């Protein structure tokens, strides 16, 4: 599916964004020309832009007819550890959304159910992708989410996860958005890893497009989300040494999409990050390394912290 090509308005903090972009350039041999995002297709990771996965990737099952009402399953609160008192992020709320669920494949009928994403309907959730060695995206995202939670709590932030291994499937994409909205989060980050072709490498951050339709209206979050995403991209380079995607985003590390329910339905600043391509052996070697995952969590935490401190 083609992504939405319209770009958001000029960010509200151009000087700070320029600094973040400069950080991004330091991690590269050269920066992109700032052109529009590359054409992409939604792939096995389900919640982010991908190109078609290699033949070994599991096929996506056809979804049933749209449901008239979105999912409303209750979510357990996974947060049990208190934030550090008096830290630099004291008083701030961050929601981390670990993409997919390791048990989604056991509940195909439930996750294939269509839900309202504001501009249409999509599957409740997807299984996500995996490395050729069988390391699932959902395992990766939950691991990085835990590391990220620890780093942010150490700075005093109140941190919530959309789920913490306490559900048999999901949550659905509409519920993931609703959790951030109801928490009145100052920032939401959805963690993913891509499922693209071999040779496609690097990370990219997905920003919400300007979308108005049905129950979706991103007009108030486009600018702050771009600020958040640009900071994360620049500081992810510094922490991990990884380069921005060589197949999405014109080497900027940024992509804009209007077809993701998790972004369309958000009323608070939110971005997705695809930390690398699980189907490429070189990227997979990074994604399966606990040490690299800690660096990835640090880069995301640094970007969030930079954004929240203004």
N, C-alpha and C positions, 0 to 999 in steps of 0.2 A: 504494500500500500504506500502510495506516495505521501511524503510528509508535507505539512503546510509550509509554504515557502515565504510567507509574509514575515518581515522582521519587525520586532517591537520598536517602540519609539526610543529616542536617545536616552541612555541611562541617566538616572538622577544625579550620579556622582561621577562625572566624566574624568576628573583628575585621578580619583582613586581607582577607577576602572583602568585608566591608562597605566597606572602603576602595576595593577594586577596583570595587565596584558604584557607589560615589560618583563615581569617574572616569568610569564609563559614563554616569551621569546628566548630567555636565557637558557631554557632547557632544550632549544632546538638549534639545528644548523641554520635555519632561516624560518621566518614567519610567513604565514599565508598572506594572500593579497587582500584579505578582508571581504572576499566575495561572499555570495549567498551560500547556504549550506548545500552539500552535495545531495543528489537524489539517493534515496535509500529505501529499503523495504523492511517491514516488520518481520523479524525472524523468530527463532526458538526462544529467545529470552522474553518475548511477549511484551514486556513493559518498556522497550526502548528501541531505537532505530538500529536495524541490522541489515546486512545484505544476506542473500540466501545462504543457508548453512550447507556444509559439505554433505555428500550423500549419506554419510553415516549418522547424521543427526536424525532424531526421532521425528516422524511426520506429525503435523498438527491435525487433530481430529476436527471434523466438521461440527459446527455449533448448531444447536437447535434454534427454533424460532424465538424472537425476542420476548423477554418477560416484561410485563407491564409495570412492575415495581422493582426498584433496586434492592440489593441485599440489605438486610437489617440484622444480621446475626450479631449477638453481643460479643464484645471483646474483653478478655481478661486483662487486668492491668499488670504488666510484667515488671513495673518499676518497684523495687523493694529497697534499694540502697539509696540513702540520702545524698543530696548534693553537698559538696564541700561548702561550709558557711563562709561568706565573705569573699568568695572568689571573684575574678573579673567578669564572669558571666552570671553572677548572682542575680536572680530575678528574671532571667531569660528562660524560655521554654523551647526545647528543640525536640522535634519528632523525627525518629529514624525509621525508615520503611524498608526492611529487608525484603528484596524482591522474591516473589514466589513462595513456595513451601515444599520441603522435601517429600511430603506425602501427597502432594497434588495428584500425582500419577495414579494413586489408588482411588481417586474420586473424580473420574473424568466427567461423569454426568453433571456433577455439581459445578465443577470449574468451567465447563463448556456452556453453562447457562448464560444467556445474554443479559446484560445489565445496561442501564441508561448511563451514557457518558456525556450527556448534555447535547451533543451534536449528532447523536445516533446511538447505536448499541454495539457492545463488544462482549467477548467472553468475560465471565467473572474473574478468571485468572488463567494462567497457563503454567505448564510444568517447568518452563525455563530450559536452559541448555546444559551442557556438561562437557568436560574435557574428554579426549579420546580414552583416557585412563579411568573414566567413570566418576570424577569429582564433580558433583552437581553444583550448578549455579546457586541453588537454594541453600546449600551448605556453606558456600563461599559468602553469600550475602549476610547470613546470620552471624558467621564468625566475625566479619568486618564490622557489623552492627554492634556486637558486644564490645569490641575493642574501641570503637568510636564512642560508645556510651561511657566507657570508663574514662576516656580522655576528656570528654566534655563535663562529666560530673566532677572531675578533679578541678575544673575551673569554676565550679559553682552553679552550672546550668541544671535546670530540671529537665531530665531526658526521659522521653517515652518511646517505646517501640510499638509499631502497629501490630506486631505479634512477636512472641518469644518462644517458639517451639511448643506452644500450648494449644494449638488447634490442629484438627485433622486435615484441614485444607484451607486455602485462602489466607487472609481475607480477600474478598472481591475488591476490584479496583475502586469502585465507588465508596466502599467502606474505608479503604485506606485513605482516601481523600478526606472523608468525613472525620476520621480520627484526628487528623491534623487541624481541621477546622474547629472542631469542638474543644480542642485543647488550647485554642487561640495561640497557636505556635508562632514564635518569632521567626522560625525557619524550619523547613522540612526538607530532608534529603532522602531520596529513594535510591538504594544501593543495588546495582546490577553488574553483570558481566555479559558480554555480547556472545553471539553464536554465529559468526560470520565465516568467510572462506579462509583457507590457509593463505598466509601472506598478508592478510589484513591485520594490522597491529595497532596498538595504542589505545588510549582512553578518549572518551568524549563526554561532555556534560550536556544534557538535554534541557533546554529552556522552554517555557510555555509560549506558544504563539498567542497573538491577540485573537481570542475566540469569543464570539457572542452568538449564542444559539441555544434554544431550549433552556435547560437549567445551568448552562455553562456561561460564565462571564469572567474572563481573565484580565479585564482591563485594569484592575487595581493592582494586580500582582506581576504584570509583565516586567515593569522596570525594576522593582526590587529583586525579582527572581533573576534577572540578568546580572545585577550587581552580585548577588550571592553566587551564581554559577561561574562568573568570570573570576572571582576571588578563589573559588575552589579549584578551578582549572589551573591557575597560575601557581598555587601553593601545592597542588598535587604533583606538578612537574618538579618542584624543588624538593619535596619529600621523597618521592619514589625514583626520580631520574627517568621516568617513562616519558615518551614523547606523545603529543596529541595524535589522534587517529590519522592514519594515512589513507583512509577510505571514506570518512564522513567529516564534514565541517571545514574542508579546505585548509587543513593544518592549523586551525584556530583552536581546536579542542572544544568547540561549541556547536551545537545543532539546535534548531528550532522546530518544534512539532506541535501540531494542533489536533492530533488524533489519539492522544493518550488520556484516558479518563482520570488517571491520578493527577494530571496537571489541569485538565479542563475544569474539573469540579473543585479544585482547590481555591479557597478564598484567602489563603495566607501564602507568603513567599515559598516557592517549592521548586526543586530541580531534581532530575535524575542524574546519576553518574554511572556510565558503563566503564568499569575499571580496566578492562582489557578484553581480548578476544579468546574465549576458552577453546576455540577450534583451531587456533594456531599454536603449534608446539612451543614456540619461544615465549609467547604470552602465557600459555598454560603453565610453563615452568615457573613463572612469576606468581601467578594466581594460586598455585598450590603450595607456595612457600609461606610458612607462618611469619617469617621475618619480613617478607615483602608485604604481607597483609597488614602487619603492624604499621609499616611505612604508609600504606594506602590509607589506613584509618587516621594516621597523623596528618596527612595532607588534607583530607576532608575536614578534620577537626580544625586545622589551622585556617582553612577557608571560611568555615562557619564562624569561628571566633573573630576573624578579621571583619566579616560582615556585621556581626552583632555589636562589635565595639565601634563600628562606624568609622 
